[in-house]
Amino acid sequence: MLTRVCFLTISKTVSVNTVRNITGMSKFDLPNRLKGNEKSVWVEYIQLALQYKPLNLGQGFPDYYAPENVTNALATVAKSDNPLLQQYTRGFGHPRLVNAIAKFYSKLINRDLDPNKEVLVTAGAYEALYSSLQGHTNLGDEWIVIEPFFDCYVPMIQTAGGIPRFIALKPKSTSGTVTSGDWVFDRKEMEGLFNEKTKGIVINTPHNPIGKIFTLDELQFIADLAKKWNVLVISDEVYEHIVYEPYKHIRMANLLHNLQVVHQNSVYTCTTPTQEAVAIGFELEMERLEQPDCYFRSLAMELLPKRDYMAKFLQEVGMVPTIPEGGYFMLANWSALENKVKLNEETDASKDYRFTKWMTKNVGLQGIPPTAFYGPEHKTLAEDYVRYCFIKKDENLKAAAKILKKWVSQ
């Protein structure tokens, strides 16, 4: 039987390839709604990292352990004598976790949240965004996207049948000390994007990759336009607890019903042991919420000296960093060092791709090209920049500084 199945599979593959060779297309080609989204900066740069083994400051992952209380909780849950903790849990969120989240955010927003009606647990921020956009997009709906944007926004809009409309944050200055607050949108341009076809706007605060904390005035301007045109605001606030003093994160409201419909018909439920462990972590943080050792307070304090150190060594080698108000990414303008880079050795259209690939291969330090976070019309705005991540061990940040200083001194 196994031999027969394998034989049939091979035969079918040959048949499909024959059809494709004869007609130039096949009913098994990539569906039209996915075309144009085949390329991924992450897939490409992970492969580069595996091949050349640079010091990787490109991707936004910590290279040190998660809080011990959470990992210990996960280990305990895995060995629990309760067999139900190894089985499907409630689709919209594990009961213990939704109750912990509701209690936590009720205190933060000063409003009582119903854990069973106002909380949805998704498979990461990706699924939250996917469910939001799939659940609110009809064919031809327009979504306003602020550039630079996290690169999943546009494919998610397009595969749902929507149309992205872009507006870029631009720095008021590109020399001297630049902060993420210097990156602003043009209000007349923003106002001109809203129309009868607009379904919503996607904002990201604290922002990746700039680190901008949108101000109350900026958010009120967007909210007023949203009310005027009766559109949604999807607010990606994944870095909400990484905000550096004296800045404050301002939250916006969410809708859940449509997200629940998408979630229950795609992911359905997230893994039970992980949800149980995260719930235990939330319960501990609730007990020490006002204390400096609370993870939601200590994380930003832990990252602040890393941020300042990276900004310092980037300035010392001749780059102009944008110092972020939140998050753990830093954009840096590298144009002053262009004469030290052999851009002609790389073939990509955008300079930042050529810069980051050349640096990965020849200097041993990897960053991410930020044109990946722009629509076609505005990519030139980001070609002189690179994105680095500073949620890394101190020794690796010191190694990065050493690599860059050695390079520029040659």
PyMOL commands that set and color helices and strands:
alter all, ss='L'
color gray80, all
select helices_A, chain A and resi 2-23+32-34+41-52+68-78+83-86+95-109+124-134+153-159+180-182+187-193+216-229+257-264+272-287+295-316+335-340+343-345+351-362+370-373+376-382+394-409
alter helices_A, ss='H'
color red, helices_A
select strands_A, chain A and resi 55-56+142-147+163-168+170-171+178-179+183-184+198-204+232-236+320-323+329-333+365-366+385-389
alter strands_A, ss='S'
color yellow, strands_A
deselect
rebuild
show_as cartoon
